[in-house]
Amino acid sequence: MYAIHYFENKVELLNIASRIIPAVDDSVSIKGRNGKVKSVEKMGETKYFVVVEFEKKVEKSKTNLWRIGMKRK
């Protein structure tokens, strides 16, 4: 078993014990976000640091569904 530490922009996202070490350019899904592995560093005998880059979030436009002149009660 290996201790895999996932990072994005120097922020640790997830620690997991796994038998599989991710390779560079593998697709990963962490906390509902999809991304790709950018680099894998071996820090010890069983400890690996994995740097992940996530896909950009598409921001939805915030449109007012209510009429402009209508006020809520």
PLY file of the C-alpha trace (Angstrom):
ply
format ascii 1.0
element vertex 73
property float x
property float y
property float z
element edge 72
property int vertex1
property int vertex2
end_header
0.00 0.00 0.00
1.20 3.47 -0.91
0.26 6.82 0.64
-0.80 9.07 -2.23
-1.05 12.84 -1.55
-2.89 14.87 -4.21
-2.02 18.59 -4.59
-3.33 21.49 -6.64
-1.44 24.81 -6.50
0.47 23.73 -3.36
-2.81 22.95 -1.58
-3.31 19.38 -0.43
-6.64 18.03 -1.65
-6.66 14.39 -0.65
-4.65 11.69 1.11
-5.41 8.13 0.16
-3.89 4.71 0.70
-3.81 2.89 -2.60
-2.07 0.02 -4.34
-2.05 1.90 -7.65
0.26 4.85 -8.30
-1.18 7.26 -10.92
0.95 8.00 -13.98
1.48 11.34 -15.70
-1.46 12.38 -17.96
-3.88 9.96 -16.24
-7.41 11.22 -15.69
-8.50 11.52 -12.06
-11.73 12.52 -10.36
-11.39 14.05 -6.89
-14.32 15.51 -4.97
-16.48 15.58 -8.08
-13.92 17.48 -10.16
-12.17 15.99 -13.19
-8.50 16.61 -13.85
-5.20 15.28 -15.16
-2.03 14.28 -13.36
0.79 16.73 -14.12
3.61 15.17 -12.09
4.34 12.37 -9.64
7.14 12.64 -7.05
8.38 9.82 -4.84
9.02 11.28 -1.38
9.78 8.09 0.50
9.54 4.35 0.25
5.73 4.36 0.26
4.89 8.08 -0.01
4.03 9.81 -3.32
3.08 13.43 -4.07
0.82 13.85 -7.12
0.25 17.28 -8.67
-3.15 17.57 -10.37
-4.55 20.22 -12.72
-8.34 20.39 -12.81
-10.55 21.44 -15.68
-11.76 25.02 -15.50
-15.23 25.54 -14.07
-17.71 27.12 -16.45
-19.54 29.88 -14.63
-23.19 30.14 -15.50
-24.58 33.59 -16.06
-26.66 34.86 -13.20
-29.89 35.94 -14.79
-32.80 37.27 -12.84
-35.73 34.93 -13.36
-38.13 37.34 -11.74
-39.37 40.40 -13.54
-37.17 43.41 -12.89
-39.88 45.54 -11.26
-41.32 42.74 -9.12
-40.37 42.70 -5.43
-40.49 39.70 -3.14
-42.75 39.81 -0.13
0 1
1 2
2 3
3 4
4 5
5 6
6 7
7 8
8 9
9 10
10 11
11 12
12 13
13 14
14 15
15 16
16 17
17 18
18 19
19 20
20 21
21 22
22 23
23 24
24 25
25 26
26 27
27 28
28 29
29 30
30 31
31 32
32 33
33 34
34 35
35 36
36 37
37 38
38 39
39 40
40 41
41 42
42 43
43 44
44 45
45 46
46 47
47 48
48 49
49 50
50 51
51 52
52 53
53 54
54 55
55 56
56 57
57 58
58 59
59 60
60 61
61 62
62 63
63 64
64 65
65 66
66 67
67 68
68 69
69 70
70 71
71 72
